[in-house]
Amino acid sequence: MIPRALFAAAALALALSPAALWAAPAPPEPAPAEATDAAKTPLAARAEEVVALLNGKVEPEALFTAGFLRAVPPAQLKGLIASLTAQFGPALSVAELTPREGARAALAIRFARGLAKGGIAIDPGEDNKVSELLFTAIEPVAVAGDTPEAIVAELAALPGSVNAWFAPLDGGAPVIAHNPDTPLALGSAFKLYILAALAEEVKAGQRKWSDVVRLGARSYPSGRLQDWPGGAPLTLHTLASLMISVSDNTATDQLIATLGRERILKAMKDSGHANPSANDPFLTTRELFLLKSLKNEEIAGRGARALLADPAIATFLASGDPPLETITAGFAQGPKALQLEWFASPADLARLFAHMRRTADPEAFRIMAINPSASPGIKARWPYIGFKGGSEPGVLNLTWLLRDEAGRDWVLSLGWNNPAAAVDEGRLEGIAQRILLLPR
């Protein structure tokens, strides 16, 4: 929701190279790297040093070229590595290096909880130091001995407030349950309620997916429609698809304007949300961005209702749109005014999905599946995967609706709020992927 792309894929893409990166070819299924002395070409030796680097046993200055380190300074590199190993565990070995000779190769590195695929290049003119390193995909893998109890303990140890629920949608016993009735800020996952209201009206014959509206509402990225010409004709299907798949905020606000805030709040109430009044008034994304661009002393401790009722704030909201740089600056110092958000618990979201299965046009579920945010291994286990997530500094939500091979619906919802510091998105994403790989 914030002015940067939301996390868009379950496989973390980590670029560790200067500008004009070499796009490594996708490596084949990894085979164990040869361990003989004859295999220790300069390229193979450097690949093994990458494993040591990832485990903190080699300093960046000893491994990378000067040009690489100018583009990615050691401190930045160590921060990226820390996030990566927090999500996937320690690096274990070079799983694949093809070819093993020369200056450039496809590379796969096995972590305790994942397999990273990408490429590596060395510079023979600079002592064969690494000049390029790119992980294009990191796929979580099932961890032997991983248990729901161990995962819940990890969730409980995260700083701030965390909730989680993984269970069949029909009321079966949960596999993961941690504060499932605790509401937290959702980020863009609130857009599921807009989709539910729209899909209910389509199923009832009050609207059609092919209905056309003219673009009038404006917001800020993420998204694309903020740059489209005013009055552009868009179908409700296009707006909903952009809202869910790429978290387009202008599409979201256009749907709020089309449906009406009260209609979305009604969908929230009808679905069994435990406290829909926490979301009344139902903010647009533009309103949230503008409110959070204000000074801390103007909004601290004040909820959306009080702020929108303030004549000075109302004048500010109606006065026009500040430049994107002003909006971005509102989020630059970390978490800000997390009381200005949309709120639900995992139990609320599970009830929403159950409600949608009864009342929503089936096309809504196909829209949710456009961006499933799942690795190939997880897609192979779940015939249907629908997803919506959301984030801003200090806020992260990851919510899936899944269907297993037997046709049974499941929901996985994880939330993490920390008003004191930005949350580690990769860490929660890694835990979510491990949950989806647990034996059922």
Phi, psi and omega in degrees: 000324181290168187287059171198163181296134169296161176302131191245351183209151180289325177281120182284124175265118183241111180265122180235062178202164181292182179300162184056052180298146170285125178277104185293140175295148179296122182286155175290176176307127189293143172243153181304134179291147179293147184243011182281158179299328181296335182279351185280065171291165176306321180295316180294322179296318179293324178299319178292328176292332175299319176301314179297320177301314182297336179261011176076018183259354177226138178277146180305323182298334181277346189247324190255156177290163179298321179296320178298314185289335173292322181282323180232091183299154183307320182296318178294318180299317180294326177295317177297317180295319180299319178295320182294313183286334174295326181278317190247001179083182182293152173287138184255316186190164168283114183272334181201138175215111185222118355281171181269351178245167181093200186244001186210139182202158167284141187228139170228132179238131180269128173256170180299328183232022180190169178233115181264131181238140179178227183204164182218149173219147178239160180247104180300335181279355179230053176060033179057028176288158183286123179257341180214137175212123185219122170260112182273340179202140175230112184260125175298149177233153178298140182254123179301130178083359177296137183227156175303322182296318179294322180292317178299321178297320177297317179298317182295335183275351180291144180290146182093209182246134183227141170228158183198147177205126174224113187196162171297146183286342183275009177097009177294169183298135180288147172275320178233130175215118178214109183050048187293341180260006181272117178284140175225163175299141190258341195060214186288356175296344176299340183295343174299326179290327175293315177301318181298316180296317180295312183295330176292319179292325176295314180297326180281357179082010181277336176219167173236149176301332182276356177302140183252133172238157179265133184294120178231317180291148178227144173218204183239161177300154020287158178129185183232328191292343178299340180260359181279156180293144176301142180084000179302134180281131182222137176282158175299326179296316179297315179299314181294320181295317178292322179299319184274314190282324179238010177055044181292117184285327177292320174301320179299310182293329176294321178291324175299317179295323182287315183278325185095141182299319183295327179294322179288320175298325177297318177298322178296314179295314183297331182281351178098017176304133186291333183212069182298336180298339176295344181247018181244116010284148182279106185292146164276164178293325178299315179300318180297315179299314183293319179298319182282353174277349179286167179292151182304319183292341179279337186237350185303128176073004182253132179276175183299319182298313181295320181292315181292337178276349180283120183303322180294320178293318179300319177296318178299315182296331182269357190275351182131188185244116175298160177295158182304325181299324178292319179294314180300322180298332179295338180253001191286338184261019179096196184304140183216123172048061183291353173288344175266092185195191171241144192231140172197159175259166173303323178296322176299315182291324175297318177295325176300313180296319178298319178296317180296323178299332179272325193242344187268145171298138185302339180298335178300324182285330174290325176296319179297337183269359181300315178238088186284348180050059183213146178284163178304321180296323178287320177301325181291338182268338185234112181299330176232135176222117171247147188212146164210133177234176178198153180200155161207171179306124181088359183226134173210134172225138177229118184224127179239145162249127186231157173230129182273180185297335179274000180085016181266133179280143175229157173231136170237121177225128178233133176230147180214119175238137175214103181290350184267339184197156175297143179273156181273097185300318182299325182293314180290323177299318179297320177296318179299316181295323177296321178299318182288347176261357179297145174299143179247000000 
